[in-house]
Amino acid sequence: LSAFIPALRSSKLPPIAALSETSVDRSDLSLSRKIWGGVLLLGGAGLIGLGLADVGPNPLVFVGVGAAAVLLSVAVILGPLIASPVSRVLARLFGIRGGMATRLAGENAARNPKRTAATAAALTIGVTLVVVIAIVASSIKATFNDTIANSVKADYVVATASVTSLGSIPATLQAEVADLPDVAAASPVRFGPITLLDDKARKDAASETTTTLSGQTGTTDAAPPGETTFVLGIDPATWFEVVDNGEVKGSTDDLVEGTMAVNAKYAEDRGWALGDEIPVYFAATGEQDLKVAMTFESDIGQGDIYLPTATFAPNMLPIFNSDAQIYVTAKDGADVAALGKQLDELVADLPTVVVQNLEEFTEAQTGPINTFLAIVYGLLGLAIIIALIGITNTLSLSVLERTRELGLLRAVGMSRRQLKRMVRTEAAIIAVFGTLIGLVIGIIFSIALTIAISADAPDLFTYKLPVTQLAIITIVAALAGVVAAWLPARRAAKLDVLDAISSV
């Protein structure tokens, strides 16, 4: 497929063109290229607009497909249109101390804009992806940091060291923490899955033998179709002392067995109201109706549904029925640092339990994002390396194509060092050109993507632009372009002047 357009183009090459000593592509963009590029650009922008308007079941799909179409339009029409002027501007910037070699490099990149744009296209796509992921990840982390800072009133969190440590907090630890003299509140949290059912799903449910996650086998109601989600098991008497959930409707006194508290926006999206009976399914006990006894304005990103311990404990499998975290608040005037040491002493014999202040707790919660980013950056790094190989190949072919030109430059006084600088600068111009386009498009796409992600709660999402990280990406790309030009520049400098001049 990638060879189709070059093959078609070569078949249209006039035979007389092959008789010329040099060949410079001065052709303008074809009408068909402009039409297809315009269709892709307008279509992509329209799809992104539909995604931002929250149209359809998943607006992110519209944003993603629209972004892909815009990228294609950049490669087809926008890149070649701006390649010449941008190359000349970059040559002036690089030429502050570069002299004639840098100027010639800019002219070389500018006189064949389609080749320059095509060479930079792969780098543009790679940089765009890196920028989008970097900005979205930074925004998610910033949002979580702001949520924790604004909502969690606790001074410490006693938690399991990892997901594999689930169930390692002893049942007595919460009481021991609460008995410490400097502790004002110690609120335990548990996590477990439930399935939200609809009426049809309840009627179609059938009884069958199932094996629970704890390895126990018995006869229970098989899970009917529905939306499975994780919920928090909380102690209503202490939870709202350690976490600020914003405006609350209902009373903690109403959070008894058979009830739940729900995020107000989550409830509104599903048409739930205070007092409604919601059919749910528990793996341990089967189907039940839970009453919405309370709604709250905001959560801390761990779940939209709270079950009081009286509802959570009798209905969850044993593997989920232990504390995963204990939020600890110090008394007014207490020594917070001293309290931290007391908590450390309590868990000293529990290697799978850790004590974290809010900063450490936030870092632990965003740790998986960093791991994911490291993997993605590694994969995208390979894509960028491939793009740089493309720059190397293009410049190598360019050296062969311009053998006589390079020989003439050497004949009229250009040194080997200047010739190397010219080829390296041309590579840097192409690399920076591709990087800058990717940077601009990536920032625009990230804004669209974060708007789509935060559609349900725009006031709670924090958009963060990692300026330092983006600057590093740009600088590294330019340096990588210079490295990519090392072999072509070395080959150009080794050309024999007389042989190069006589080359036809």
C-alpha positions in Angstrom: 0.0 0.0 0.0 2.8 2.4 0.9 4.3 1.9 -2.6 1.1 2.6 -4.5 1.4 6.4 -4.7 5.2 6.4 -5.6 4.5 3.7 -8.3 1.7 5.7 -9.8 3.8 8.9 -9.7 6.7 7.2 -11.4 4.5 5.8 -14.2 3.5 9.4 -15.0 7.1 10.7 -15.2 7.8 12.1 -18.7 10.6 10.1 -20.4 12.4 13.3 -21.4 12.9 14.2 -17.7 15.3 11.3 -17.3 17.6 12.8 -19.9 18.2 15.9 -17.7 21.2 16.0 -15.5 19.2 17.3 -12.5 15.7 16.9 -11.4 14.0 19.3 -9.0 10.3 18.8 -8.1 8.8 22.3 -8.6 5.3 21.0 -9.1 2.5 22.5 -7.1 0.1 20.4 -5.1 -2.3 18.5 -7.5 -6.0 19.3 -7.5 -6.9 15.8 -6.3 -4.4 16.2 -3.3 -6.0 19.5 -2.3 -9.5 18.1 -2.6 -8.7 14.9 -0.5 -6.7 16.9 2.0 -9.5 19.4 2.4 -12.1 16.6 2.8 -10.0 14.9 5.5 -9.3 18.2 7.3 -13.0 19.3 7.4 -14.2 15.8 8.1 -11.7 15.3 10.9 -12.6 18.7 12.4 -16.3 17.9 12.2 -15.8 14.5 13.9 -13.8 16.2 16.7 -16.6 18.7 17.0 -19.2 15.9 17.4 -17.1 14.4 20.1 -16.8 17.7 22.0 -20.6 18.1 21.7 -20.9 14.7 23.5 -22.8 13.1 20.6 -23.2 9.3 20.6 -22.5 6.7 23.3 -18.7 7.3 23.3 -17.6 10.8 22.3 -13.9 9.7 22.5 -14.4 7.6 19.4 -15.4 10.6 17.4 -12.4 12.6 18.8 -10.0 9.7 18.0 -11.2 9.1 14.4 -11.3 12.9 13.7 -7.8 13.3 15.0 -6.6 10.5 12.7 -8.2 12.2 9.7 -6.6 15.6 10.6 -3.2 13.9 10.8 -3.7 12.5 7.3 -4.7 15.9 6.0 -1.6 17.4 7.4 0.6 14.8 5.6 -1.4 15.2 2.4 -1.8 19.0 2.1 -0.9 21.1 5.1 2.7 19.8 5.5 3.8 20.5 1.9 2.1 23.9 1.9 4.1 25.2 4.8 7.3 23.2 4.4 9.1 25.9 2.3 8.4 29.0 4.5 9.0 27.1 7.7 12.3 25.6 6.4 13.6 29.1 5.5 12.6 30.5 8.9 14.3 27.6 10.7 17.4 28.1 8.5 17.6 31.7 9.6 17.3 30.7 13.3 20.0 28.0 12.9 22.1 30.4 10.8 22.9 32.9 13.5 26.4 31.5 13.4 26.1 28.9 10.6 26.8 31.1 7.6 26.3 30.0 4.0 26.2 26.3 4.8 23.1 26.8 7.0 21.4 29.0 4.4 22.0 26.4 1.7 20.5 23.7 4.0 17.3 25.8 4.4 17.1 26.2 0.6 17.6 22.5 0.0 14.7 21.7 2.4 12.5 24.4 1.0 12.9 23.7 -2.7 11.3 20.3 -2.5 8.5 20.8 0.1 6.6 17.6 -0.7 9.7 15.5 0.0 10.5 17.5 3.2 6.9 17.1 4.5 6.8 13.4 3.6 10.1 12.8 5.4 8.9 14.7 8.5 5.4 13.0 8.5 6.4 9.9 10.5 8.2 12.1 13.1 5.1 14.4 13.2 2.8 11.4 14.0 5.2 10.0 16.6 5.6 13.4 18.4 1.9 14.1 18.2 1.2 10.8 20.0 3.9 11.5 22.6 2.6 15.0 23.3 -1.1 13.9 23.6 -0.2 11.1 26.0 2.1 13.3 28.0 -0.4 16.1 28.4 -3.4 13.9 29.1 -1.4 11.9 31.7 -0.1 15.1 33.3 -3.7 16.4 33.4 -5.1 13.2 35.0 -2.3 13.3 37.6 -2.9 17.0 38.3 -6.7 16.3 38.6 -6.1 13.5 41.1 -3.6 15.6 43.1 -6.1 18.5 43.3 -8.9 16.2 44.3 -6.9 14.6 47.1 -5.6 18.0 48.3 -9.2 19.5 48.3 -11.2 16.6 49.5 -9.1 14.4 51.8 -9.0 15.8 55.3 -7.0 12.9 56.7 -3.3 13.4 57.7 -2.3 9.8 57.0 -3.5 6.7 55.1 -2.7 3.2 56.3 -2.9 1.0 53.2 -1.9 -2.3 51.7 1.4 -2.0 50.0 0.0 -3.3 46.6 -3.0 -4.9 45.0 -1.5 -8.3 45.7 -1.6 -7.4 49.4 -5.4 -7.3 49.5 -6.7 -8.7 52.8 -3.4 -8.1 54.6 -4.7 -5.4 57.0 -5.8 -7.2 60.3 -9.4 -6.7 61.4 -8.1 -5.3 64.7 -5.9 -2.6 63.2 -8.5 0.1 62.8 -9.5 -0.1 66.4 -5.8 0.0 67.5 -5.3 3.1 65.3 -8.5 4.8 66.7 -7.2 4.2 70.3 -4.0 6.2 69.7 -4.2 9.4 71.9 -3.5 11.8 69.0 -6.1 10.3 66.6 -9.4 12.2 66.1 -10.8 9.8 63.5 -9.8 6.5 61.9 -12.1 5.5 59.0 -11.6 2.2 57.2 -12.4 1.6 53.5 -13.0 -1.6 51.6 -13.4 -2.2 47.9 -15.6 -4.8 46.1 -17.6 -5.4 42.9 -21.3 -5.3 42.4 -23.5 -5.5 39.3 -26.1 -2.9 38.7 -29.2 -4.7 37.1 -32.2 -3.6 35.2 -35.6 -5.1 35.4 -35.3 -7.3 32.4 -31.9 -8.6 33.6 -33.5 -9.6 36.9 -36.3 -11.5 35.3 -33.9 -13.4 33.0 -31.5 -14.3 35.8 -31.2 -18.1 36.5 -29.8 -20.2 39.3 -26.7 -22.2 38.6 -23.6 -23.6 40.4 -20.8 -21.1 40.5 -17.3 -21.0 41.9 -16.6 -17.9 44.0 -13.4 -15.9 43.8 -12.4 -17.3 47.2 -12.5 -20.9 45.8 -15.8 -21.8 47.5 -18.4 -23.6 45.4 -22.1 -23.4 46.0 -25.5 -22.7 44.5 -26.1 -19.0 44.0 -27.9 -16.8 41.5 -25.7 -16.5 38.4 -24.8 -13.0 37.6 -27.3 -11.7 35.0 -26.3 -9.0 32.4 -25.7 -5.6 33.9 -23.1 -3.0 34.6 -20.3 -4.2 37.0 -18.6 -1.6 39.0 -16.4 -1.3 42.1 -17.9 0.2 45.2 -16.5 1.5 48.5 -17.4 0.0 51.9 -17.3 2.8 54.4 -18.1 3.5 58.0 -20.8 6.3 57.8 -20.0 7.5 61.3 -16.4 8.4 60.5 -16.0 8.6 56.7 -17.4 12.1 56.2 -15.0 13.3 59.0 -11.9 12.3 56.9 -13.2 13.1 53.4 -15.0 16.2 52.2 -17.6 15.0 49.6 -19.1 18.5 49.0 -22.8 19.0 49.2 -24.5 16.0 50.8 -28.3 15.2 50.6 -29.6 12.8 53.1 -28.2 11.8 56.5 -25.5 9.4 57.6 -28.1 8.1 60.0 -30.0 6.7 57.1 -27.0 4.7 55.8 -28.0 1.4 57.3 -28.2 -2.2 56.0 -29.8 -2.4 52.6 -28.9 1.2 51.6 -26.2 3.1 49.7 -24.8 6.6 49.0 -24.3 7.7 45.4 -22.4 10.5 43.6 -25.1 13.0 42.6 -24.0 13.2 38.9 -23.7 9.4 38.7 -27.3 9.1 40.1 -28.6 11.9 37.8 -27.2 10.1 34.7 -29.0 7.0 35.6 -32.3 8.6 36.7 -31.9 7.7 40.3 -33.3 9.8 43.2 -33.3 9.7 47.0 -35.4 6.9 48.1 -35.2 4.8 44.9 -34.7 1.1 45.1 -31.9 0.0 42.9 -31.6 -3.7 41.9 -28.1 -5.0 42.3 -26.3 -8.4 42.2 -23.7 -9.6 44.8 -21.5 -12.6 43.9 -21.8 -13.9 47.5 -25.6 -13.4 48.1 -27.2 -12.8 44.8 -29.8 -10.1 43.9 -31.0 -7.4 46.2 -32.7 -4.0 46.1 -30.6 -1.2 47.7 -32.1 2.1 48.7 -30.5 5.4 47.7 -30.3 6.9 51.2 -27.7 9.7 50.4 -26.2 11.6 47.5 -22.9 13.5 47.6 -21.4 16.1 45.3 -17.9 14.8 44.7 -15.7 11.8 45.4 -11.9 11.1 45.5 -11.7 9.1 42.3 -12.0 5.7 43.9 -15.7 5.0 43.2 -19.1 6.6 42.8 -21.1 4.4 45.1 -20.6 4.0 48.9 -22.0 1.1 50.8 -22.2 1.3 54.6 -20.4 -1.5 56.3 -23.8 -2.9 57.3 -24.5 -3.5 53.6 -21.0 -4.3 52.4 -19.9 -6.9 55.0 -22.7 -9.5 54.7 -22.9 -9.4 50.9 -19.2 -9.4 49.8 -17.0 -12.4 49.2 -14.4 -13.0 52.0 -11.5 -11.8 49.7 -13.0 -8.3 49.7 -14.2 -8.2 53.3 -11.1 -6.7 54.9 -9.9 -3.1 55.2 -7.9 -1.9 52.2 -7.2 1.6 53.6 -7.6 3.4 56.9 -7.8 7.2 56.7 -6.4 8.8 59.9 -7.0 12.4 61.1 -5.0 13.9 63.9 -6.6 15.8 66.8 -6.3 19.6 66.7 -3.0 20.6 68.2 -1.5 17.1 68.0 2.0 16.5 66.7 1.3 15.2 63.2 4.9 13.9 62.8 4.8 12.1 66.1 1.5 10.5 65.0 3.2 9.2 61.9 5.8 7.5 64.0 3.2 5.9 66.2 1.4 4.5 63.1 4.7 3.2 61.8 5.3 1.4 65.1 1.8 -0.2 64.8 2.5 -1.7 61.4 6.1 -2.5 62.0 5.4 -6.2 62.0 3.1 -6.0 58.9 5.4 -5.9 55.9 2.5 -5.6 53.4 1.0 -2.6 55.2 2.4 0.9 54.8 1.7 4.3 56.4 1.6 7.2 53.9 1.1 11.0 54.3 -1.1 12.6 51.6 1.9 13.3 49.3 3.0 9.7 49.5 -0.6 8.5 49.1 -1.1 10.6 46.0 2.2 9.3 44.4 1.2 5.7 45.2 -2.2 6.2 43.5 -0.7 7.7 40.3 2.1 5.2 40.2 0.3 2.9 37.7 0.0 6.0 35.4 3.8 6.4 35.5 4.3 2.7 34.7 1.9 2.9 31.8 3.6 6.0 30.5 7.0 4.4 30.6 5.7 1.5 28.5 4.0 3.8 26.0 7.0 6.1 25.7 9.2 3.1 25.0 6.9 2.0 22.1 6.6 5.5 20.8 10.4 5.9 21.1 10.7 3.0 18.6 8.3 4.8 16.2 10.4 7.9 16.4 13.6 6.0 15.8 11.9 4.6 12.7 11.1 8.1 11.6 14.7 9.2 12.1 15.8 6.2 10.0 13.5 7.6 7.3 15.3 11.0 7.5 18.6 9.2 7.2 17.5 7.3 4.1 16.0 10.4 2.5 19.2 12.4 3.0 21.3 9.5 1.7 19.3 9.4 -1.5 19.4 13.2 -1.6 23.3 13.1 -1.5 23.2 10.6 -4.4 20.8 12.8 -6.3 22.8 15.9 -5.8 26.3 14.4 -6.4 27.2 16.9 -9.1 25.8 19.9 -7.1 27.9 18.9 -4.1 30.9 18.5 -6.3 30.5 22.0 -7.7 30.1 23.4 -4.1 33.4 21.8 -3.2 35.0 23.1 -6.4 34.1 26.7 -5.7 35.5 26.6 -2.2 33.2 24.8 0.3 35.1 22.8 2.8 34.3 19.3 3.9 33.4 20.7 7.3 30.9 23.1 5.8 29.4 20.4 3.6 28.9 18.2 6.6 27.3 21.1 8.4 24.9 21.8 5.5 23.7 18.2 5.4 23.3 18.0 9.2 21.5 21.3 9.3 19.1 20.1 6.6 18.3 17.1 8.7 17.8 19.3 11.8 15.4 21.5 9.9 13.4 18.5 8.7 13.3 17.1 12.3 12.4 20.4 13.9 9.7 21.0 11.2 8.1 17.6 11.9 8.4 18.1 15.7 6.9 21.5 15.7 3.9 20.4 13.7 3.5 17.4 16.0 3.8 19.7 19.0 1.1 22.1 17.8 -1.3 19.3 16.7 -0.6 17.3 19.8 -1.6 20.3 22.1 -4.8 20.9 20.1 -5.7 17.2 20.2 -5.0 17.0 23.9 -7.3 19.9 24.6 -10.1 18.2 22.6 -9.4 14.9 24.3 -9.4 16.3 27.8 -12.7 18.2 27.1 -14.2 14.9 26.0 -12.9 13.0 29.0 -14.1 15.6 31.4 -17.5 16.0 29.8 -19.3 14.6 32.9 -17.4 16.8 35.3 -15.6 19.7 33.5 -15.2 21.7 36.8 -13.3 18.8 38.4 -10.8 18.2 35.6 -7.4 20.1 35.6 -5.7 20.7 32.2 -2.0 20.8 32.7 0.6 21.6 30.0 4.0 20.0 30.9 6.1 22.8 29.4 9.5 21.4 30.4 8.7 18.0 29.1 7.5 19.4 25.8 10.6 21.5 25.4 12.8 18.5 26.1 10.8 16.6 23.3 11.5 19.4 20.8 15.2 19.6 21.7 15.8 15.9 21.6 14.0 15.7 18.2 16.3 18.3 16.8 19.5 16.6 18.2 18.2 13.3 16.9 17.8 14.8 13.4 21.5 15.8 13.6 22.5 12.3 14.6 20.3 10.9 11.8 22.4 12.9 9.3 25.8 11.7 10.5 26.1 9.0 7.8 24.8 11.0 4.9 27.0 14.0 5.9 30.1 11.8 6.2 29.3 10.3 2.8 28.8 13.7 1.2 32.1 15.0 2.6 34.0 12.0 1.2 32.9 12.6 -2.4 35.8 13.1 -4.8 35.4 16.6 -6.3 36.4 15.7 -9.9 34.3 12.5 -10.0 31.3 14.4 -8.5 31.5 17.2 -11.1 31.7 14.8 -13.9 28.7 12.8 -12.6 25.7 12.8 -14.9 
